[in-house]
Amino acid sequence: MRARGSWVWFLIWLAIGGLLAIGAVSLGPLVVFPVAALGIGAAVRWPQLRGSMFGLVSGAGVVVLVVAYLNREGPGTTCWHTATRSGCDEHLNPLPWLVAGVGLLAAGVVAHVHSR
């Protein structure tokens, strides 16, 4: 089993990967290039962190799982009614998002466990 510090760094990289995935969708290269440069710099400066960088993949998987959760009532249009309001929302099919999210999350964890 891996050292506890390795898992702490994995979780830090997981958070960075999630933020990077959100930033890539919303701001594109304005976020991706600086964060990628910082990640490469950290990997060069501290080689012991390289094995934990698989958290980046798992972080992207967590973001994809959130998309699957937000679309859990889909696919298609779902309507809602309350005492004072009503409306309809369009939802994507959550199954592809769920499969991709679980795959990315699992791939990062498995790669982290088997690194070194």
N, C-alpha and C positions, 0 to 999 in steps of 0.2 A: 504494500500500500504506500501511496505517496505521502511525503511529509505535509504537515498541516499548513506550513507556509506556502507550499506549492498551490494548495487549494485556495488560499487567500488571494494569491496572485491570479489564479484562474477566475475567481469571482470579480476581481478588479477588471481584468481583461473582458469578462462577460459584460460588465456595465459599459465599458468603452465600446465594445462591439455593438451593443444595443443603441447607444447614442450615435455611433457612426452610421448604423443602418437608417435610423430616423433622419439624421443629417443628410445622408446621401439622397434620400427621397425628397426632402424639403429644400435643401440648399445646394445639392449637387457638389461640384468641385470646390466650392468655397469652404466646405467642411471636410470633404474626403481627403484632399491633398495635404492640408496641414496636419490632420490627425494621422494619416498614413506616414508622414515624415516623422512625427513624434514617435510612432510605434516602431519604425525602423531604427530610429536613433536609440530608443530604449533597448531594442534587441541587440544592437551593436555594443552599446555601453555596458549592459548587464546581461551577459550570455545565459545566466541561470534563469532568466525570465522567459527564454524562448519556448521551453516546454509548456508553459502556462498560457501561451498566446493562442492556443486553441479555443480559449474562452471567447475570442472575437467571433468565431463561427457560432458558438452557442448563444451569444448575445444577439446575433442576427436572428437566430431561431426563436428566441423569446419574443422579439418584435413580430415575427410572422405568426406566432401563436396568439398574440394579442389581436391581430387582424382577424384570425379565425374566430376568436371569441366574440369580437364585435359583430361578426356576420353570422352568428349561430342560428339566427332565425331564417336564414336564407336557404336556398336561392329564391330570388323573386321579390315580389312586393308584399310587405306585411303592413296591415293597418291596425291602429290602436285607437281606443276611445276612453276618455275619462269623463268625469261629471262636467267638466268645463271646456275640454279641448279634445280634438281628434286629429288624426293625420295618418299619412302613409309613408313608409320608408322602403327604399330599394336596397336589397342585400345581395352580396355575392355568394357563391357557393363556398361554404366554409371548409369542405373536405380537402380540396387541394392545398389550402393554406395550412390546415391541420397536419397533413402528411409532410409537407415541406418543413414546417416548424419543428415537428417531432424529429424528423430526419436530421436537420441542422443541429438541434440541441443534443441529440444522441451522438452524432458524429464528433462534435467538439469534446464531449465528456469521454467517449471511448478513446479518441486520439490523445487526450490528456493523460488518461490512465496508462496507455501503452507507450507514451513517450518516455525516453530514457531507458 
